[in-house]
């Protein structure tokens, strides 16, 4: 799709660890799963993954893996 990755300076991996983890998950769970015919399809796939999977996983981790009903 004509997207270009970026590279930080050497030795800055600790500064970028959270973003590198996010993009590794995105790569494995969305980008490497299939090819898209349009950039819009790819955008929708990325947004859907973030909203349905990534944010849900982070919320559950913040709650100690408790379900929403367990926290009421």
mmJSON file of the N, C-alpha and C atoms, coordinates in Angstrom:
{"data_MODEL":{"atom_site":{
"group_PDB":["ATOM","ATOM","ATOM","ATOM","ATOM","ATOM","ATOM","ATOM","ATOM","ATOM","ATOM","ATOM","ATOM","ATOM","ATOM","ATOM","ATOM","ATOM","ATOM","ATOM","ATOM","ATOM","ATOM","ATOM","ATOM","ATOM","ATOM","ATOM","ATOM","ATOM","ATOM","ATOM","ATOM","ATOM","ATOM","ATOM","ATOM","ATOM","ATOM","ATOM","ATOM","ATOM","ATOM","ATOM","ATOM","ATOM","ATOM","ATOM","ATOM","ATOM","ATOM","ATOM","ATOM","ATOM","ATOM","ATOM","ATOM","ATOM","ATOM","ATOM","ATOM","ATOM","ATOM","ATOM","ATOM","ATOM","ATOM","ATOM","ATOM","ATOM","ATOM","ATOM","ATOM","ATOM","ATOM","ATOM","ATOM","ATOM","ATOM","ATOM","ATOM","ATOM","ATOM","ATOM","ATOM","ATOM","ATOM","ATOM","ATOM","ATOM","ATOM","ATOM","ATOM","ATOM","ATOM","ATOM","ATOM","ATOM","ATOM","ATOM","ATOM","ATOM","ATOM","ATOM","ATOM","ATOM","ATOM","ATOM","ATOM","ATOM","ATOM","ATOM","ATOM","ATOM","ATOM","ATOM","ATOM","ATOM","ATOM","ATOM","ATOM","ATOM","ATOM","ATOM","ATOM","ATOM","ATOM","ATOM","ATOM","ATOM","ATOM","ATOM","ATOM","ATOM","ATOM","ATOM","ATOM","ATOM","ATOM","ATOM","ATOM","ATOM","ATOM","ATOM","ATOM","ATOM","ATOM","ATOM","ATOM","ATOM","ATOM","ATOM","ATOM","ATOM","ATOM","ATOM","ATOM","ATOM","ATOM","ATOM","ATOM","ATOM","ATOM","ATOM","ATOM","ATOM","ATOM","ATOM","ATOM","ATOM","ATOM","ATOM","ATOM","ATOM","ATOM","ATOM","ATOM","ATOM","ATOM","ATOM","ATOM","ATOM","ATOM","ATOM","ATOM","ATOM","ATOM","ATOM","ATOM","ATOM","ATOM","ATOM","ATOM","ATOM","ATOM","ATOM","ATOM","ATOM","ATOM","ATOM","ATOM","ATOM","ATOM","ATOM","ATOM","ATOM","ATOM","ATOM","ATOM","ATOM","ATOM","ATOM","ATOM","ATOM","ATOM","ATOM"],
"id":[1,2,3,4,5,6,7,8,9,10,11,12,13,14,15,16,17,18,19,20,21,22,23,24,25,26,27,28,29,30,31,32,33,34,35,36,37,38,39,40,41,42,43,44,45,46,47,48,49,50,51,52,53,54,55,56,57,58,59,60,61,62,63,64,65,66,67,68,69,70,71,72,73,74,75,76,77,78,79,80,81,82,83,84,85,86,87,88,89,90,91,92,93,94,95,96,97,98,99,100,101,102,103,104,105,106,107,108,109,110,111,112,113,114,115,116,117,118,119,120,121,122,123,124,125,126,127,128,129,130,131,132,133,134,135,136,137,138,139,140,141,142,143,144,145,146,147,148,149,150,151,152,153,154,155,156,157,158,159,160,161,162,163,164,165,166,167,168,169,170,171,172,173,174,175,176,177,178,179,180,181,182,183,184,185,186,187,188,189,190,191,192,193,194,195,196,197,198,199,200,201,202,203,204,205,206,207,208,209,210,211,212,213,214,215,216],
"type_symbol":["N","C","C","N","C","C","N","C","C","N","C","C","N","C","C","N","C","C","N","C","C","N","C","C","N","C","C","N","C","C","N","C","C","N","C","C","N","C","C","N","C","C","N","C","C","N","C","C","N","C","C","N","C","C","N","C","C","N","C","C","N","C","C","N","C","C","N","C","C","N","C","C","N","C","C","N","C","C","N","C","C","N","C","C","N","C","C","N","C","C","N","C","C","N","C","C","N","C","C","N","C","C","N","C","C","N","C","C","N","C","C","N","C","C","N","C","C","N","C","C","N","C","C","N","C","C","N","C","C","N","C","C","N","C","C","N","C","C","N","C","C","N","C","C","N","C","C","N","C","C","N","C","C","N","C","C","N","C","C","N","C","C","N","C","C","N","C","C","N","C","C","N","C","C","N","C","C","N","C","C","N","C","C","N","C","C","N","C","C","N","C","C","N","C","C","N","C","C","N","C","C","N","C","C","N","C","C","N","C","C","N","C","C","N","C","C"],
"label_atom_id":["N","CA","C","N","CA","C","N","CA","C","N","CA","C","N","CA","C","N","CA","C","N","CA","C","N","CA","C","N","CA","C","N","CA","C","N","CA","C","N","CA","C","N","CA","C","N","CA","C","N","CA","C","N","CA","C","N","CA","C","N","CA","C","N","CA","C","N","CA","C","N","CA","C","N","CA","C","N","CA","C","N","CA","C","N","CA","C","N","CA","C","N","CA","C","N","CA","C","N","CA","C","N","CA","C","N","CA","C","N","CA","C","N","CA","C","N","CA","C","N","CA","C","N","CA","C","N","CA","C","N","CA","C","N","CA","C","N","CA","C","N","CA","C","N","CA","C","N","CA","C","N","CA","C","N","CA","C","N","CA","C","N","CA","C","N","CA","C","N","CA","C","N","CA","C","N","CA","C","N","CA","C","N","CA","C","N","CA","C","N","CA","C","N","CA","C","N","CA","C","N","CA","C","N","CA","C","N","CA","C","N","CA","C","N","CA","C","N","CA","C","N","CA","C","N","CA","C","N","CA","C","N","CA","C","N","CA","C","N","CA","C","N","CA","C","N","CA","C","N","CA","C"],
"label_alt_id":[null,null,null,null,null,null,null,null,null,null,null,null,null,null,null,null,null,null,null,null,null,null,null,null,null,null,null,null,null,null,null,null,null,null,null,null,null,null,null,null,null,null,null,null,null,null,null,null,null,null,null,null,null,null,null,null,null,null,null,null,null,null,null,null,null,null,null,null,null,null,null,null,null,null,null,null,null,null,null,null,null,null,null,null,null,null,null,null,null,null,null,null,null,null,null,null,null,null,null,null,null,null,null,null,null,null,null,null,null,null,null,null,null,null,null,null,null,null,null,null,null,null,null,null,null,null,null,null,null,null,null,null,null,null,null,null,null,null,null,null,null,null,null,null,null,null,null,null,null,null,null,null,null,null,null,null,null,null,null,null,null,null,null,null,null,null,null,null,null,null,null,null,null,null,null,null,null,null,null,null,null,null,null,null,null,null,null,null,null,null,null,null,null,null,null,null,null,null,null,null,null,null,null,null,null,null,null,null,null,null,null,null,null,null,null,null],
"label_comp_id":["UNK","UNK","UNK","UNK","UNK","UNK","UNK","UNK","UNK","UNK","UNK","UNK","UNK","UNK","UNK","UNK","UNK","UNK","UNK","UNK","UNK","UNK","UNK","UNK","UNK","UNK","UNK","UNK","UNK","UNK","UNK","UNK","UNK","UNK","UNK","UNK","UNK","UNK","UNK","UNK","UNK","UNK","UNK","UNK","UNK","UNK","UNK","UNK","UNK","UNK","UNK","UNK","UNK","UNK","UNK","UNK","UNK","UNK","UNK","UNK","UNK","UNK","UNK","UNK","UNK","UNK","UNK","UNK","UNK","UNK","UNK","UNK","UNK","UNK","UNK","UNK","UNK","UNK","UNK","UNK","UNK","UNK","UNK","UNK","UNK","UNK","UNK","UNK","UNK","UNK","UNK","UNK","UNK","UNK","UNK","UNK","UNK","UNK","UNK","UNK","UNK","UNK","UNK","UNK","UNK","UNK","UNK","UNK","UNK","UNK","UNK","UNK","UNK","UNK","UNK","UNK","UNK","UNK","UNK","UNK","UNK","UNK","UNK","UNK","UNK","UNK","UNK","UNK","UNK","UNK","UNK","UNK","UNK","UNK","UNK","UNK","UNK","UNK","UNK","UNK","UNK","UNK","UNK","UNK","UNK","UNK","UNK","UNK","UNK","UNK","UNK","UNK","UNK","UNK","UNK","UNK","UNK","UNK","UNK","UNK","UNK","UNK","UNK","UNK","UNK","UNK","UNK","UNK","UNK","UNK","UNK","UNK","UNK","UNK","UNK","UNK","UNK","UNK","UNK","UNK","UNK","UNK","UNK","UNK","UNK","UNK","UNK","UNK","UNK","UNK","UNK","UNK","UNK","UNK","UNK","UNK","UNK","UNK","UNK","UNK","UNK","UNK","UNK","UNK","UNK","UNK","UNK","UNK","UNK","UNK","UNK","UNK","UNK","UNK","UNK","UNK"],
"label_asym_id":["A","A","A","A","A","A","A","A","A","A","A","A","A","A","A","A","A","A","A","A","A","A","A","A","A","A","A","A","A","A","A","A","A","A","A","A","A","A","A","A","A","A","A","A","A","A","A","A","A","A","A","A","A","A","A","A","A","A","A","A","A","A","A","A","A","A","A","A","A","A","A","A","A","A","A","A","A","A","A","A","A","A","A","A","A","A","A","A","A","A","A","A","A","A","A","A","A","A","A","A","A","A","A","A","A","A","A","A","A","A","A","A","A","A","A","A","A","A","A","A","A","A","A","A","A","A","A","A","A","A","A","A","A","A","A","A","A","A","A","A","A","A","A","A","A","A","A","A","A","A","A","A","A","A","A","A","A","A","A","A","A","A","A","A","A","A","A","A","A","A","A","A","A","A","A","A","A","A","A","A","A","A","A","A","A","A","A","A","A","A","A","A","A","A","A","A","A","A","A","A","A","A","A","A","A","A","A","A","A","A","A","A","A","A","A","A"],
"label_entity_id":["1","1","1","1","1","1","1","1","1","1","1","1","1","1","1","1","1","1","1","1","1","1","1","1","1","1","1","1","1","1","1","1","1","1","1","1","1","1","1","1","1","1","1","1","1","1","1","1","1","1","1","1","1","1","1","1","1","1","1","1","1","1","1","1","1","1","1","1","1","1","1","1","1","1","1","1","1","1","1","1","1","1","1","1","1","1","1","1","1","1","1","1","1","1","1","1","1","1","1","1","1","1","1","1","1","1","1","1","1","1","1","1","1","1","1","1","1","1","1","1","1","1","1","1","1","1","1","1","1","1","1","1","1","1","1","1","1","1","1","1","1","1","1","1","1","1","1","1","1","1","1","1","1","1","1","1","1","1","1","1","1","1","1","1","1","1","1","1","1","1","1","1","1","1","1","1","1","1","1","1","1","1","1","1","1","1","1","1","1","1","1","1","1","1","1","1","1","1","1","1","1","1","1","1","1","1","1","1","1","1","1","1","1","1","1","1"],
"label_seq_id":[1,1,1,2,2,2,3,3,3,4,4,4,5,5,5,6,6,6,7,7,7,8,8,8,9,9,9,10,10,10,11,11,11,12,12,12,13,13,13,14,14,14,15,15,15,16,16,16,17,17,17,18,18,18,19,19,19,20,20,20,21,21,21,22,22,22,23,23,23,24,24,24,25,25,25,26,26,26,27,27,27,28,28,28,29,29,29,30,30,30,31,31,31,32,32,32,33,33,33,34,34,34,35,35,35,36,36,36,37,37,37,38,38,38,39,39,39,40,40,40,41,41,41,42,42,42,43,43,43,44,44,44,45,45,45,46,46,46,47,47,47,48,48,48,49,49,49,50,50,50,51,51,51,52,52,52,53,53,53,54,54,54,55,55,55,56,56,56,57,57,57,58,58,58,59,59,59,60,60,60,61,61,61,62,62,62,63,63,63,64,64,64,65,65,65,66,66,66,67,67,67,68,68,68,69,69,69,70,70,70,71,71,71,72,72,72],
"pdbx_PDB_ins_code":[null,null,null,null,null,null,null,null,null,null,null,null,null,null,null,null,null,null,null,null,null,null,null,null,null,null,null,null,null,null,null,null,null,null,null,null,null,null,null,null,null,null,null,null,null,null,null,null,null,null,null,null,null,null,null,null,null,null,null,null,null,null,null,null,null,null,null,null,null,null,null,null,null,null,null,null,null,null,null,null,null,null,null,null,null,null,null,null,null,null,null,null,null,null,null,null,null,null,null,null,null,null,null,null,null,null,null,null,null,null,null,null,null,null,null,null,null,null,null,null,null,null,null,null,null,null,null,null,null,null,null,null,null,null,null,null,null,null,null,null,null,null,null,null,null,null,null,null,null,null,null,null,null,null,null,null,null,null,null,null,null,null,null,null,null,null,null,null,null,null,null,null,null,null,null,null,null,null,null,null,null,null,null,null,null,null,null,null,null,null,null,null,null,null,null,null,null,null,null,null,null,null,null,null,null,null,null,null,null,null,null,null,null,null,null,null],
"Cartn_x":[0.822,0.0,0.864,2.159,3.015,3.354,3.188,3.514,4.987,5.609,7.024,7.205,7.956,8.256,9.348,9.498,10.553,11.491,12.674,13.667,14.167,14.248,14.77,16.274,16.844,18.293,18.695,19.912,20.426,20.453,20.019,20.043,18.778,17.801,16.578,15.424,15.721,14.663,13.823,14.431,13.673,12.638,12.982,12.051,10.85,11.051,10.008,9.372,9.639,9.192,7.683,6.925,5.461,4.949,5.463,5.016,5.492,6.692,7.185,6.34,5.918,5.043,3.704,3.13,1.864,1.973,3.016,3.147,3.474,4.148,4.389,3.075,2.215,0.894,0.061,0.086,-0.648,-0.154,1.154,1.747,1.283,1.368,1.005,-0.486,-1.299,-2.738,-3.544,-2.975,-3.724,-2.937,-1.781,-1.065,-0.612,-0.165,0.351,-0.727,-1.976,-3.062,-3.537,-3.503,-3.996,-3.56,-3.922,-3.653,-4.977,-4.904,-6.084,-6.025,-7.18,-7.22,-7.2,-7.651,-7.639,-7.059,-6.595,-6.071,-7.197,-8.422,-9.569,-9.881,-9.785,-9.982,-8.967,-7.733,-6.663,-6.927,-7.346,-7.639,-8.746,-9.789,-10.902,-10.448,-9.612,-9.105,-8.275,-7.453,-6.609,-7.468,-8.406,-9.269,-10.104,-10.641,-11.448,-10.621,-9.403,-8.531,-8.226,-7.918,-7.611,-8.818,-9.982,-11.18,-11.669,-11.655,-12.236,-11.261,-10.0,-9.046,-8.044,-7.321,-6.215,-6.699,-7.69,-8.17,-8.832,-9.547,-10.181,-9.111,-8.042,-6.956,-6.311,-6.094,-5.48,-6.393,-7.702,-8.634,-8.668,-8.679,-8.709,-7.432,-6.306,-5.041,-5.05,-5.598,-5.649,-6.565,-7.55,-8.483,-8.034,-6.819,-6.341,-7.041,-7.427,-8.103,-9.517,-10.085,-11.465,-12.417,-13.539,-14.549,-15.231,-15.922,-16.607,-17.632,-18.345,-19.362,-18.72,-17.467,-16.789,-16.382,-16.324,-15.851,-16.982,-18.227,-19.377,-19.623],
"Cartn_y":[-1.193,0.0,1.255,1.145,2.318,2.921,2.161,2.662,2.422,3.343,3.231,3.255,2.295,2.281,3.273,3.598,4.516,3.812,4.359,3.787,4.893,4.596,5.563,5.469,6.254,6.222,4.995,4.564,3.396,3.672,2.695,2.839,3.449,3.781,4.412,3.414,2.136,1.122,1.189,1.482,1.58,2.688,3.771,4.889,4.51,3.618,3.277,1.914,1.317,-0.057,-0.223,0.702,0.573,0.645,1.581,1.711,0.532,0.057,-1.1,-2.327,-2.483,-3.586,-3.464,-2.257,-2.023,-2.367,-1.858,-2.096,-3.549,-4.25,-5.685,-6.451,-6.112,-6.741,-6.412,-5.166,-4.752,-5.519,-5.633,-6.353,-7.813,-8.478,-9.896,-10.146,-9.27,-9.517,-8.909,-7.943,-7.298,-7.314,-6.688,-6.456,-7.728,-8.72,-9.949,-10.988,-10.699,-11.679,-11.802,-10.703,-10.732,-9.474,-9.355,-8.126,-7.397,-6.114,-5.284,-4.667,-4.517,-3.951,-2.428,-1.835,-0.372,0.054,1.269,1.831,1.978,2.249,2.395,1.081,-0.043,-1.365,-1.585,-1.241,-1.388,-0.495,0.751,1.675,1.13,0.608,0.044,-1.165,-2.014,-3.187,-2.772,-1.756,-1.285,-0.675,0.194,0.832,-0.217,-1.167,-2.228,-3.031,-3.39,-4.154,-3.356,-2.087,-1.258,-1.176,-0.891,-0.713,-2.007,-3.098,-4.348,-5.221,-5.173,-6.106,-5.42,-4.454,-3.865,-3.13,-2.254,-1.506,-2.424,-3.427,-4.378,-5.107,-5.547,-6.261,-5.357,-4.092,-3.159,-2.894,-2.717,-2.48,-3.673,-4.884,-6.076,-6.187,-5.869,-5.925,-4.911,-3.729,-2.695,-3.104,-3.933,-4.393,-5.708,-6.127,-7.378,-8.588,-8.461,-9.538,-9.828,-8.933,-9.117,-8.729,-9.373,-8.972,-7.709,-7.062,-5.828,-6.056,-7.161,-7.44,-7.715,-8.163,-8.444,-7.169,-6.065,-4.817,-3.966,-4.37,-3.559,-3.739],
"Cartn_z":[0.0,0.0,0.0,-0.162,-0.227,1.116,2.196,3.525,3.813,4.502,4.822,6.326,6.849,8.272,8.595,9.857,10.26,11.221,11.336,12.238,13.151,14.425,15.39,15.48,16.331,16.489,17.305,17.135,17.836,19.333,20.121,21.569,22.146,21.309,21.792,21.898,21.836,21.841,23.112,24.239,25.489,25.443,24.781,24.647,23.793,22.852,21.893,22.153,23.29,23.549,23.44,23.989,23.941,22.512,21.735,20.349,19.512,19.757,19.015,19.325,20.562,20.941,20.235,20.223,19.545,18.06,17.408,15.969,15.649,16.541,16.338,16.392,17.357,17.434,16.203,15.776,14.577,13.358,13.231,12.096,12.072,13.224,13.286,13.148,13.706,13.763,12.626,11.924,10.845,9.537,9.536,8.287,7.595,8.368,7.76,7.475,7.799,7.637,6.203,5.443,4.065,3.341,2.088,1.344,1.12,1.022,0.82,-0.562,-1.178,-2.522,-2.502,-1.412,-1.306,0.03,0.066,1.31,2.333,1.869,2.759,3.469,2.744,3.375,4.484,4.208,5.2,6.403,6.164,7.258,8.152,7.546,8.313,9.126,8.535,9.252,10.463,10.31,11.416,12.523,12.16,13.154,13.881,13.145,13.752,14.741,14.368,15.266,16.535,16.372,17.54,18.47,17.923,18.743,19.383,18.645,19.144,19.922,19.571,20.159,21.066,20.537,21.281,22.522,22.395,23.556,24.57,24.119,25.043,25.852,25.198,25.88,26.924,26.589,27.535,28.719,28.475,29.578,30.521,29.967,30.809,31.621,31.032,31.759,32.904,32.657,33.692,34.842,34.565,35.592,36.234,35.963,36.521,35.926,34.643,33.896,34.397,35.187,35.646,34.521,34.461,33.492,33.987,33.113,33.486,34.583,34.523,35.543,36.909,36.923,38.191,38.924,38.184,38.793,39.32,39.123,39.582,41.056],
"occupancy":[1.0,1.0,1.0,1.0,1.0,1.0,1.0,1.0,1.0,1.0,1.0,1.0,1.0,1.0,1.0,1.0,1.0,1.0,1.0,1.0,1.0,1.0,1.0,1.0,1.0,1.0,1.0,1.0,1.0,1.0,1.0,1.0,1.0,1.0,1.0,1.0,1.0,1.0,1.0,1.0,1.0,1.0,1.0,1.0,1.0,1.0,1.0,1.0,1.0,1.0,1.0,1.0,1.0,1.0,1.0,1.0,1.0,1.0,1.0,1.0,1.0,1.0,1.0,1.0,1.0,1.0,1.0,1.0,1.0,1.0,1.0,1.0,1.0,1.0,1.0,1.0,1.0,1.0,1.0,1.0,1.0,1.0,1.0,1.0,1.0,1.0,1.0,1.0,1.0,1.0,1.0,1.0,1.0,1.0,1.0,1.0,1.0,1.0,1.0,1.0,1.0,1.0,1.0,1.0,1.0,1.0,1.0,1.0,1.0,1.0,1.0,1.0,1.0,1.0,1.0,1.0,1.0,1.0,1.0,1.0,1.0,1.0,1.0,1.0,1.0,1.0,1.0,1.0,1.0,1.0,1.0,1.0,1.0,1.0,1.0,1.0,1.0,1.0,1.0,1.0,1.0,1.0,1.0,1.0,1.0,1.0,1.0,1.0,1.0,1.0,1.0,1.0,1.0,1.0,1.0,1.0,1.0,1.0,1.0,1.0,1.0,1.0,1.0,1.0,1.0,1.0,1.0,1.0,1.0,1.0,1.0,1.0,1.0,1.0,1.0,1.0,1.0,1.0,1.0,1.0,1.0,1.0,1.0,1.0,1.0,1.0,1.0,1.0,1.0,1.0,1.0,1.0,1.0,1.0,1.0,1.0,1.0,1.0,1.0,1.0,1.0,1.0,1.0,1.0,1.0,1.0,1.0,1.0,1.0,1.0,1.0,1.0,1.0,1.0,1.0,1.0],
"B_iso_or_equiv":[0.0,0.0,0.0,0.0,0.0,0.0,0.0,0.0,0.0,0.0,0.0,0.0,0.0,0.0,0.0,0.0,0.0,0.0,0.0,0.0,0.0,0.0,0.0,0.0,0.0,0.0,0.0,0.0,0.0,0.0,0.0,0.0,0.0,0.0,0.0,0.0,0.0,0.0,0.0,0.0,0.0,0.0,0.0,0.0,0.0,0.0,0.0,0.0,0.0,0.0,0.0,0.0,0.0,0.0,0.0,0.0,0.0,0.0,0.0,0.0,0.0,0.0,0.0,0.0,0.0,0.0,0.0,0.0,0.0,0.0,0.0,0.0,0.0,0.0,0.0,0.0,0.0,0.0,0.0,0.0,0.0,0.0,0.0,0.0,0.0,0.0,0.0,0.0,0.0,0.0,0.0,0.0,0.0,0.0,0.0,0.0,0.0,0.0,0.0,0.0,0.0,0.0,0.0,0.0,0.0,0.0,0.0,0.0,0.0,0.0,0.0,0.0,0.0,0.0,0.0,0.0,0.0,0.0,0.0,0.0,0.0,0.0,0.0,0.0,0.0,0.0,0.0,0.0,0.0,0.0,0.0,0.0,0.0,0.0,0.0,0.0,0.0,0.0,0.0,0.0,0.0,0.0,0.0,0.0,0.0,0.0,0.0,0.0,0.0,0.0,0.0,0.0,0.0,0.0,0.0,0.0,0.0,0.0,0.0,0.0,0.0,0.0,0.0,0.0,0.0,0.0,0.0,0.0,0.0,0.0,0.0,0.0,0.0,0.0,0.0,0.0,0.0,0.0,0.0,0.0,0.0,0.0,0.0,0.0,0.0,0.0,0.0,0.0,0.0,0.0,0.0,0.0,0.0,0.0,0.0,0.0,0.0,0.0,0.0,0.0,0.0,0.0,0.0,0.0,0.0,0.0,0.0,0.0,0.0,0.0,0.0,0.0,0.0,0.0,0.0,0.0],
"pdbx_formal_charge":[null,null,null,null,null,null,null,null,null,null,null,null,null,null,null,null,null,null,null,null,null,null,null,null,null,null,null,null,null,null,null,null,null,null,null,null,null,null,null,null,null,null,null,null,null,null,null,null,null,null,null,null,null,null,null,null,null,null,null,null,null,null,null,null,null,null,null,null,null,null,null,null,null,null,null,null,null,null,null,null,null,null,null,null,null,null,null,null,null,null,null,null,null,null,null,null,null,null,null,null,null,null,null,null,null,null,null,null,null,null,null,null,null,null,null,null,null,null,null,null,null,null,null,null,null,null,null,null,null,null,null,null,null,null,null,null,null,null,null,null,null,null,null,null,null,null,null,null,null,null,null,null,null,null,null,null,null,null,null,null,null,null,null,null,null,null,null,null,null,null,null,null,null,null,null,null,null,null,null,null,null,null,null,null,null,null,null,null,null,null,null,null,null,null,null,null,null,null,null,null,null,null,null,null,null,null,null,null,null,null,null,null,null,null,null,null],
"auth_seq_id":[1,1,1,2,2,2,3,3,3,4,4,4,5,5,5,6,6,6,7,7,7,8,8,8,9,9,9,10,10,10,11,11,11,12,12,12,13,13,13,14,14,14,15,15,15,16,16,16,17,17,17,18,18,18,19,19,19,20,20,20,21,21,21,22,22,22,23,23,23,24,24,24,25,25,25,26,26,26,27,27,27,28,28,28,29,29,29,30,30,30,31,31,31,32,32,32,33,33,33,34,34,34,35,35,35,36,36,36,37,37,37,38,38,38,39,39,39,40,40,40,41,41,41,42,42,42,43,43,43,44,44,44,45,45,45,46,46,46,47,47,47,48,48,48,49,49,49,50,50,50,51,51,51,52,52,52,53,53,53,54,54,54,55,55,55,56,56,56,57,57,57,58,58,58,59,59,59,60,60,60,61,61,61,62,62,62,63,63,63,64,64,64,65,65,65,66,66,66,67,67,67,68,68,68,69,69,69,70,70,70,71,71,71,72,72,72],
"auth_comp_id":["UNK","UNK","UNK","UNK","UNK","UNK","UNK","UNK","UNK","UNK","UNK","UNK","UNK","UNK","UNK","UNK","UNK","UNK","UNK","UNK","UNK","UNK","UNK","UNK","UNK","UNK","UNK","UNK","UNK","UNK","UNK","UNK","UNK","UNK","UNK","UNK","UNK","UNK","UNK","UNK","UNK","UNK","UNK","UNK","UNK","UNK","UNK","UNK","UNK","UNK","UNK","UNK","UNK","UNK","UNK","UNK","UNK","UNK","UNK","UNK","UNK","UNK","UNK","UNK","UNK","UNK","UNK","UNK","UNK","UNK","UNK","UNK","UNK","UNK","UNK","UNK","UNK","UNK","UNK","UNK","UNK","UNK","UNK","UNK","UNK","UNK","UNK","UNK","UNK","UNK","UNK","UNK","UNK","UNK","UNK","UNK","UNK","UNK","UNK","UNK","UNK","UNK","UNK","UNK","UNK","UNK","UNK","UNK","UNK","UNK","UNK","UNK","UNK","UNK","UNK","UNK","UNK","UNK","UNK","UNK","UNK","UNK","UNK","UNK","UNK","UNK","UNK","UNK","UNK","UNK","UNK","UNK","UNK","UNK","UNK","UNK","UNK","UNK","UNK","UNK","UNK","UNK","UNK","UNK","UNK","UNK","UNK","UNK","UNK","UNK","UNK","UNK","UNK","UNK","UNK","UNK","UNK","UNK","UNK","UNK","UNK","UNK","UNK","UNK","UNK","UNK","UNK","UNK","UNK","UNK","UNK","UNK","UNK","UNK","UNK","UNK","UNK","UNK","UNK","UNK","UNK","UNK","UNK","UNK","UNK","UNK","UNK","UNK","UNK","UNK","UNK","UNK","UNK","UNK","UNK","UNK","UNK","UNK","UNK","UNK","UNK","UNK","UNK","UNK","UNK","UNK","UNK","UNK","UNK","UNK","UNK","UNK","UNK","UNK","UNK","UNK"],
"auth_asym_id":["A","A","A","A","A","A","A","A","A","A","A","A","A","A","A","A","A","A","A","A","A","A","A","A","A","A","A","A","A","A","A","A","A","A","A","A","A","A","A","A","A","A","A","A","A","A","A","A","A","A","A","A","A","A","A","A","A","A","A","A","A","A","A","A","A","A","A","A","A","A","A","A","A","A","A","A","A","A","A","A","A","A","A","A","A","A","A","A","A","A","A","A","A","A","A","A","A","A","A","A","A","A","A","A","A","A","A","A","A","A","A","A","A","A","A","A","A","A","A","A","A","A","A","A","A","A","A","A","A","A","A","A","A","A","A","A","A","A","A","A","A","A","A","A","A","A","A","A","A","A","A","A","A","A","A","A","A","A","A","A","A","A","A","A","A","A","A","A","A","A","A","A","A","A","A","A","A","A","A","A","A","A","A","A","A","A","A","A","A","A","A","A","A","A","A","A","A","A","A","A","A","A","A","A","A","A","A","A","A","A","A","A","A","A","A","A"],
"auth_atom_id":["N","CA","C","N","CA","C","N","CA","C","N","CA","C","N","CA","C","N","CA","C","N","CA","C","N","CA","C","N","CA","C","N","CA","C","N","CA","C","N","CA","C","N","CA","C","N","CA","C","N","CA","C","N","CA","C","N","CA","C","N","CA","C","N","CA","C","N","CA","C","N","CA","C","N","CA","C","N","CA","C","N","CA","C","N","CA","C","N","CA","C","N","CA","C","N","CA","C","N","CA","C","N","CA","C","N","CA","C","N","CA","C","N","CA","C","N","CA","C","N","CA","C","N","CA","C","N","CA","C","N","CA","C","N","CA","C","N","CA","C","N","CA","C","N","CA","C","N","CA","C","N","CA","C","N","CA","C","N","CA","C","N","CA","C","N","CA","C","N","CA","C","N","CA","C","N","CA","C","N","CA","C","N","CA","C","N","CA","C","N","CA","C","N","CA","C","N","CA","C","N","CA","C","N","CA","C","N","CA","C","N","CA","C","N","CA","C","N","CA","C","N","CA","C","N","CA","C","N","CA","C","N","CA","C","N","CA","C","N","CA","C","N","CA","C","N","CA","C","N","CA","C"],
"pdbx_PDB_model_num":[1,1,1,1,1,1,1,1,1,1,1,1,1,1,1,1,1,1,1,1,1,1,1,1,1,1,1,1,1,1,1,1,1,1,1,1,1,1,1,1,1,1,1,1,1,1,1,1,1,1,1,1,1,1,1,1,1,1,1,1,1,1,1,1,1,1,1,1,1,1,1,1,1,1,1,1,1,1,1,1,1,1,1,1,1,1,1,1,1,1,1,1,1,1,1,1,1,1,1,1,1,1,1,1,1,1,1,1,1,1,1,1,1,1,1,1,1,1,1,1,1,1,1,1,1,1,1,1,1,1,1,1,1,1,1,1,1,1,1,1,1,1,1,1,1,1,1,1,1,1,1,1,1,1,1,1,1,1,1,1,1,1,1,1,1,1,1,1,1,1,1,1,1,1,1,1,1,1,1,1,1,1,1,1,1,1,1,1,1,1,1,1,1,1,1,1,1,1,1,1,1,1,1,1,1,1,1,1,1,1,1,1,1,1,1,1]
}}}
